[in-house]
Amino acid sequence: MKKVILTGDRPTGPLHLGHYVGSLQKRVELQQSYETYILIADMQALTDNAEHPEKVRDNIVEVALDYLAVGIDPKVATIVIQSLVPEIAELTMYYLNIVTVARLQRNPTVKTEMKQKGFGAHVPAGFLVYPVSQAADITAFGAHLVPVGEDQLPMIEQTREIVQDFARIYQPVLVEPEALVPKVPRLPGIDGQNKMSKSLGNAIYLSDPPDIVARKVKGMYTDPKHIHVDDPGTVEGNPVFSYLDAFDHDTDVVSAMKQHYRAGGLGDVTVKKRLIEVLEGFLEPIRRRRSEFAKDPAEIMRILREGTMKGRTAAGRTLANVRRAMHLDYYQD
Ligand code: TRP
């Protein structure tokens, strides 16, 4: 029996290079050797988008297209729409009773996001508890491995605690997952200040057309002290070089450029020109596959419908075990 992988994305916008480096790449790599579920987490997206359901709806297909474009193969990987698996919501309700509000308020990712969004005391209850619903996502499919970016580690940690507490209080019927964090450092945004993120407006999307990619790269933050071409420049924390590290296969060229940049004499314009070429080489086939798939919306819906059905079956099995462990199997069938 293959081990199970589960990951997910909130459908609040198209996926970007940070998603690729942080998680998509690993999913494509592992989809053959693991049973892979990929969740389009629309319920989680609604936890801070209650007033914009149309945004969530529109992005279901966008995210699905991004998956297919980067090489997720629907014949081996299962793409699931979260809200159409009510078993996840039911699991969430049971888990909520074994998690404290204090523990949720300590979750570092939730804390950061609450600050970023300026929620304060007016945080939607659903948002505060989304780590629990994410634990339900992960355990519903019996995931052993969760390929995620570093910022998601607190979610996996909280899931493991729920699994352990569930086992202690009821029975050990849930799989304790492990995070799989990529070795490459996480990709900064084009502002060089934060991780790449849709809400911070510093992302390059997998579906961005060439002129937008070029414009974004040209406007990228670099070393602010590198004013004249001859000035020595700093490579560390310079996002242009972080992107080259992530996407340029010619490591010799990249290290030569770094050396030259440090010594002085290599202009930002030249480095950015290289980056635009490298990104085009990466994005062009993705864009092409994306527009191929986009021509057949009925086929996308078929893939989502089938995946979601398969997902429900898996989640239903877990839920039956959970209900039995909690003595809720009243009819015993
Ligand atoms: N919280 C994740 C993010 O913001 C998305 C997500 C939802 C997820 N459910 C998941 C990730 C389950 C891994 C496993 O990116």
Boltz pocket constraint, residues with backbone or C-beta under 6 A from the ligand:
constraints:
  - pocket:
      binder: B
      contacts: [[A, 6], [A, 7], [A, 8], [A, 9], [A, 10], [A, 39], [A, 41], [A, 44], [A, 134], [A, 137], [A, 138], [A, 146], [A, 147], [A, 148], [A, 152]]
      max_distance: 6.0
